Amino acid sequence: MKRYHVVGIGNAIVDVFTQADDRFIEMMGIEKGIMQLVERDRGEMLYGAMAERVQAPGGSVANTLAGLGNLGLETAFIGRVHDDALGRFYARSMAANGTDFVNPPVPGGELPTSRSMIFVSPDGERSMNTYLGISSELGPDDVSDSVAGKAQFLFLEGYLYDKPKGKQAFERAARLCQQNGGKAGIALSDPFCVDRHRSDFRRLVKDLDYVIGNEHEWCALYQTDLSAALEQAAADAGVVVCTRSGQDVILVQGDEEAIVPVRRIVPVDATGAGDQFAAGFLYGLATGQPLATSGRMGCVAAAEVISHFGARPETDLKALFRRNGLI
């Protein structure tokens, strides 16, 4: 018997949001619309420059788990936080949202809990500046057999490959999950992450059961146009998912292809769109839904999260699924 429907492994990051116009973003030397890793000094400078801050537990995979918890699935998160104010806040918040935070805050050491300074521009784009802190030390010793080995689905974060110990943790978790009959998959994270780890990610596409990426990430992975990239991915992977901002989502499994239309809306805050798409999609997989239905669930969850400020759902997603005829 599986203990968890979905186990996630990724960076445990406290998100700190503020709103900022394009002029401010340019003046501060922030790359708009992407995630940048920053050192501690720059992180502290950007934090000090934020006007009105909103704090929330974050991290890409953790946001997905919050969506799955909203949908009623049993979830757990493998991550690493320091035993400081932010770390204790993070662990409490994950537990309060229904996700087992299986690694207790770590006492001692100099590295603080990770945090991401997120500047949200008027068009809804998020510009993320992440100081990894203690998350950079996540390693294989943080991965328990009794957690990764009892997952129906394991969801991995590509950003972990930026650190050697994270890579080892990632691969140990995937191995434990698959050896015990579970399915493991990855989110490619962003095109720059793909560029940094192209050979590893190409291998992972072949080894894992599902891979989620957007059109820019797939093109970066295979260094070709989208059509050719997805053709190659379909030959390599189990389930291939390609999101395209405001356009149809493409899902491929073997000879089966599903095209899921997207209802375009003006985003209030695009933070978490990909994370909640993954939540809806994984809910579909975990409950045995057809490929097209799983994709539609992802789109509904993504549309909900971009309709308000913040990276996690504020509405009963199951009720939305029922309203859309999905369950």
Disulfide bonds with the S-S distance in Angstrom:
none
